[in-house]
Amino acid sequence: MPSPSQQIIRLGFGFAVSQALRVMIELGVPDLVAAGEQSVDELAAATRSDADALYRVMRLLAAEGIFREVLPRHFELTEVGAVLRSDRPGPRDFVRMINSEAYLAFEQLRYSVRTGMPAFDKVFGSPRFDWLSEHPEQAALFQRAMVALSQGSNEAVAEAYDFGPFTRIIDVGGGHGQLLSAILARNPHLSGVLFDLPSGVAAAQQGAGGDLPRTEFVAGDFFESVPSGDVYVIKKVVHDWDDGRAAAILRNCRKAMLPNGRVLVAETLVPPGDEPDLIKEIDVVMLAVTGGLERTEAQYASLFDAAGLRLEQVIQTQGPISILEASPA
């Protein structure tokens, strides 16, 4: 059993594992090992790396269950490590994204703790989403990372809610359109509107998110207005923003919705208690990078109230995400 000091020191070295994962992905090592056992010398030649340095990094990740050293300086890929292969839908793009500019911003976490403001703005000179709009390669990586992070949750949301009473669904900040595609496939009576910034709409129109029949594509700014409809779905958008701006998005939905409409916010709730939970880690990243936050059910209820809405129910899905249904107050 590690001593308390050893436990703290291990936590302090968390950056070593995260950066090692990023480097292995960018060198393509998981792909090279996917076919079977490889020696470090072979891998070093294929990736133009120093063999001893590569061995040390792979040894670290073998201790974390990513690789398995089957013979001295010979590794194979584990089941966990296999999700880092380029031919598998998985978190590889998320690992790369979170260990790039977000990682650099996180070094200034103390600034965020002292001021409540995102350190990203201080480090890069502009808010996260403004910066991404000026850096298309990183923006594309960010979009792929969000797709990876959403795996399974789109289907979970589409399955968990009864869209039968509605006719026109507005996917606010819908990105590539994966969620809207999943909902429309299960509800042939619905027509849809994918509403996002021009870059998101363009990606959806190019088929990045799947089949989008009966869909109108509308580019705009959800801080200014949103299209009219009777059910609004907002998945993993509200958490990007502080309470004032999050309430502005919801308020615009309230203004535009048809009578008896509903707003569905799909987010992961922060659970009570001290048990470890990934969403608590994501919440602190949001603090430093976007200025947004992950919220409890009570915090969402207050947010709805500020936007002229009332929380009706929280629907648990089969994935790590909940649907918060709100109606006009």
N, C-alpha and C positions, 0 to 999 in steps of 0.2 A: 504494500500500500504506500503510494507516494506520500511524503510529508506535506504539510500545508505549504511550505516554501517551494517544494518541487512542483506542486500543482500550480502555484502562481507563476513560476518560471516557465512552465510548459505553456500556459495561457499567453504569456508575454512573447513567446516564439511563434504565435499563430501566423504571423505574416510570412514566415519561412515556408510553411506548407502551402499557403495560398499562392505565393509567387512561384514556387516550384511547380505547382499544377499549371499555371499559365505558361511557363517556359516549356514544359513537356508538350502541351497542346500546340504551341507555336512551332516547335521543332518537328511535330508530327510523330512523336515516339509512340503514342498509343496505336496509331495505324500500323507502324512498322512491327510492333510486337503482336498485333492482332492475329497474324497468321500462325503464330507459335513462338516457342522459345527463341530468343536472340541473345547473342553475346554483346557485352558493352562495346567491344571493339568494332563489331559489325554496325551497331547503332551509331557509334561515334563517326564512323566513316560515312554512313548514309546521311547524317545530319550535319557533317562538317563541324564536329564538336571535339573538345578534349575528352578523351576516354575516361581519365580518372575523375575529372570534374563531373562528367555525366553520371558516372557510377555513384558518386556521393549523393547526387540529387535523387537518383532512382532508389537508392537505399533508404533515403528518408521517406519517400513515398511508398516504398514497400512496407515500411513500418506502419503506414496509415492505411494499408489494405488496397493500394492502387496497383502495385506490381507484386510479383512473388519471385524471390531469388531462388530458383530451383537448383542451380549449381553455382559455385563461386563465379560471380560476375556474369551470370546468365539469368535473364529475367523473362517471365511470361506475364500476360495481362490477367488480372482478376476479373470477376464478374462486376465488381464496383468500377474498376478502371475502364471496363468496356464501354461505359456510357460516354467516355471521352473520345471515342472513335469518330472520325468525320462522317462516316456513313450511318451513324446512329443519331436519331433525334434525341438531344440531351442537353446538358448544361454547359457544354464546352464554350459556347459563345458568351454565356453569362460569366463564366470564370474569367475569360479574357477581358470582358468589359469592366467587371468590378475591380480588376487588378490593373487597370490602366489609369485614366484620369481620375476616376473615383478614388482609387487608392492614394493618389498623390494629394487629393483634397483631404483625405481622412487624417493625414499627418497633422492637420490643423484643427483636429477635433476640439481641443481646448478652447479655441476661438468660438466655436459653436456653443459649447457649454456655458461660456461666460456671457455670450450675447444673445443666444437663441437664434442666431442667423446662420445660414449655410456657409461652411468654410469654403465650399467650391467657388463661390462668388469672389472671395478674398484671394484665393490662389490663382484663379483663371481670369478674373477681371470681368466676368459676366455670369448671369445665372445659367444653370446647367442646360436648360432647354434652348436658351439663346445660343449658347456655345455650340451645342450640337447642330443647330441650324447652319452654322458657319463652317462645320467640319463634317462633310458628307460621309467620309469613310467611317468615322466614329459613330455617326448617326445611324449608318447602316448596320454596324455591329450592335449598337444599342437595340435596334428593332429586332435583330435576330436573337439577341439575349432575352428580350421580352417574350418572344415566341417560345423560346426554350422554357422560360419560367412559367409559361401558361399551359404547358403540356398537361392534358387531362382536365384542367379546370374549365375550359370552354365547354366541353361535353358535360361536365358535372353541373354547370349552371343551366345549360340548355335542358337537361333532364329534370332538374329539381323544381322548376317553376312551371305553373300552368298558364300558358299564354293564350288559352282558348278564348277569353273574353275580349281580346284586343284585335285590332286590325292593322295598325301601322306602328312599327317598332323603330325607334331612333337609337342607334348605337353611337353614343357620345364618346368621342376620342377612340373610335373603333379600330384604329391602326390598319393592319392588313385585312381585317374582316373575319378572322377565324371564329370569333364568338357569334357574330351575326350569321355566318354560314351555317354553324351548328344549329342555331335556333330556327332559321328558315327551313332547313332540311326536315325538322321535326314538326313544323307548323305550316303546312302549305297554304293555309288561309291568310297568312300574314304577308304584308309587303314591308320592305325595310328601307331605312335610310342609313347609309354609313356616313357619319359626320366626323371630320377630322381636319387637320392642317393639310395643305395641298400635297405634301410629300406622302402622308399616310393614305390619302385618297388615291394618289397615283399608284402606290404599291398595291392597293386593293383592286384597282381597275386592271392591273396587269396579272391578276390571278394569284397573288402571293398568299392570299388567305383562304383559297378554296372557291367552291362554286357559290356565286351570289346572285341567284335568280331574283326577280321581282324587287330589285334594289336600285335606289336612286343614290348617286354619289354626290355629296355636297361638301365643299371645302369652306372652312370658316374658322372662327375663333370662339370657343365656348365661353370665354369671359364676356363676349359682347352679346351673343344670341345663339339660339339653337333652333332647328326646324320644328315644326308642329307635328305632334303625334299623340297617341294615347298611352304608350308605354315607353319609358326611357331606360336603357340599360347602360350603366356606367361601370365598367370593370377595370379595376386597378388603375384608376385615374385620380379619384378623390384623394388617395393617400399621398399623391405627389405634391399636394399643396397645403399651405397653412389654413387655419380655420376661416380667415377672411376670404381668401380666394376660392377655397372649397365651397363655402356657402354661396359665393357668386355663381359658380357653375350650377349648383342645385337650384338657386333662385331663378336662373334663366330657364331651366327645365320647368319649374313651377309656372312661370309666366306663359310658356309656349304650349303647355299640355292641354289636350282636350278635356272636357268635363269627365269626371270619374277616371281620370288617368292615374298612372302609377309611375313612380321612379324606383328603379331597382339598382341599388349600389352593391356591386359584387366585390368584396374585400375579405381579407383574412383578419379576424378579430384578435386583439391582444387578450390572451386568457388571464384570469386572475392567478395570484399565487407566485411562488418563486421557482417553479419548475422550468428547466431549460426549454426554450421554444425558438425556432428559427425566426419567427416574426419579431421577437424582441431584438435580435441582431439586426434585422432589416430596418427596424424602427430607428436605431441609432445611425445607420448608414443614411437613412432619409434625412435625419437631422443635419448631417454634415454635408450632404451632396445636393439635395433639392430644396431643403427647408420644409419638406412635408413631414407627415407622421403617420404611423400606424395607430389605430384607435380602438378603444374598448366599445362595447355596445352602448354604454351610457354616453360616451363622447359622440358617437354617431347620432344618438337621439337628440342631443343638444344641437348638433350641426344641422339636422333636419329642421328643428324648431326655428333656428335662425334664418332658414331659407323659406319659411312659410309652409313647411311640410310636417307630417306626423309619422313617426315610426309605427307601422302596423304590426310587423312580425319580422323575426329573423329565421330564415330557412337554412338549415344545414344541408350541405350537399355531400356527395360521395368523395369529393376532393377536399384539399385544405383551404377551402374558401367558403364563405357564407354569402347569402343574399339578404340584404336589408331592404324590405319593401316599405315604401313611404307613400302616403296619399296627401292630397291638399289638406292643410289644416283648417 
